[in-house]
Amino acid sequence: MNQKEFEEKISLLEEQVQTLQEANHKLQEQANMLQQAGLELLNRNMQLSQQLDIYYDVRRRIQMLKELVIRHQELMNKADMRNDDELMALIETRLEQEHPYEDPNFGLAELADYIGTSKSRLIKLFRNLNFYRSADDYLDYMRLLRSLYYLQSKPSWGIAACA
């Protein structure tokens, strides 16, 4: 092989190397673009997964609320069917355990929800009782008893704090 042929082959090889380098560069750009697209798809997948988790959590909470509403309704129905003595015993027991009547805004509606009965059932109950004319009278009496308890057990509080 002579010098000229050798130089032509080298030139041809250099062109092929140049072409291969350009193709390699294009492939690297495409690989980078595919990698970026893959990252974007992965990020989108994670976002959708989080949204799906939130959706299922909301559905689970809604189901729990439905069950609570059904249970509350069942309790209200059961409380409505109790006789006056049983219902009054339930009220006294629950109020003595937790003292919700200490809140001045605790009235007939709150008592009905707290006990799990209807307001109309409580109105009938107190109408049938001889000692209290209304639920509000009963709650005032319970507040008075609680104030007396505080006056005796915590005399340093004073009358204003106990009231």
N, C-alpha and C positions, 0 to 999 in steps of 0.2 A: 504494500500500500504506500502510495506516495504522500508527500506532505500535503498536497492539495486535498486529496481524498480524506486524509486524516483530519484536516481542519474543517472540512464540510461535515464530517461525522460528529466532530466536537460541537460545531455550530448547531447541528441538528439535535444533538443530545442536550445542549444548553436550552434550545427552544422547548424541547420536551420537558426539561426540568422546570423551566419558567411556566409552562402550561400546567404542569402538575402542581407547582407552588400556588398558582392562581386558583386552581380547582380545590386544593387543600384549604386555601384561605376562604373560599366560598363555602366549603363544607363546614369549616369552623364557625363561620357566621350563621349558617343554618342550624348548626348544633346549639349555638348560643341562643338563637331565637326559639328553638324547640325547648331548650332548658327553661327559658323565661316563660314560655307558654305553659310548660308543665308546672312551674311554680305558681303561676296565676291560677291554673286549674286546681292545684292542691289547696291554695288559699280559698278559692271559691267553694271547694268541697268542705273545708273546715267551717266556713261561714254557714253553709247549708246544714251541716251537721249540728252546729250550735243552735240554729233556728229550729231544727227538728227536735232537739232536746228541749228547748223552751216550749215548743208546741205540745209535746207529750207531757211536760210538767204542768202546763196549763190545763190540759185535758184531765190529768190525774187530780188536780186541785178542784176542778169543776165537779168531777165525779164524787170527790170527798164532800164537797159542799152539798151536792144533791142528797147524798146519804145522810148528812147532818140535818138537812131540812126535813127529810122523811122521818128521821129519828125524833126530831123536835116535835113534829106533827103528831107522831105516835105518843110521845110523852104528854103532849097537851091533851090528846084525846083520853089518855088514861087518867090524867089529873082531873079532867072534867067529869069523869065517871065516878070518882071517889065520893064517898059520902062526906058531909060537912066536917065531922070529927077527924076523919083521916086527913082531909085536905088541910085543916087547921094545924094538925100535928106536924104535917109535912112542912108547912110554912114556918112554924115555930122552930122546928129542928134546923132547917136550912138557914134561917135568919140568925139563930144563935151561933151557928158554926162560923159564919163568914161576915156577918154584920154589914151587909150592903146598904142598909138603911142609914148608915152614917153619912152617906152622900145626900146632901139636902135635895138633890134633884131626883132621888129615888122615890117614885110614886107608884100609882096603880099599874100603869103600863109596864114599868120596869119590874114590878113584883110579879106580874103575870108572866112575863118572859122568863124571869129568874126561876119561878116555880115550874113553869111549863104548862100553863093553863091559859084560858082566855080571860080577858078583862070582865066579860059578862059573867063568867063563872065566879070570879072573885066578888063581884058586886052582889050576886045572889048569896054567896057565902056570908058576907058581912051583914047583909040584910036579914039573914036568918039568925045571926048571933045576937045574944042579949047584951054582951058587954061592949061591943064596938059598933058604932053606926056606919063606919066606912073603913076602907083600907087605909085612907090617909089618917084617920083617927088612930088606927092600930099602929101605923108606922110612927106617928108622933109619940104614942105611948112607949114604943120600943126605944125611940131616941131619948126619951126622958129617963127610962131605966138605964140606958147606957151612960147618960150623963151622970146619973147618981152613982153608978159604978166607978166612973172616973173620979168623981169628987171624993169618994171613999178611998180608992186605991192610990190616987195620985193627988193629994191635997196641995202639993206645990204648984200644980197647974193653974189653979184658980178657977173661978166660975166661968169666965169668958172662954177660956180654952176648952173647958169640959162641955160647954154648950155647943 
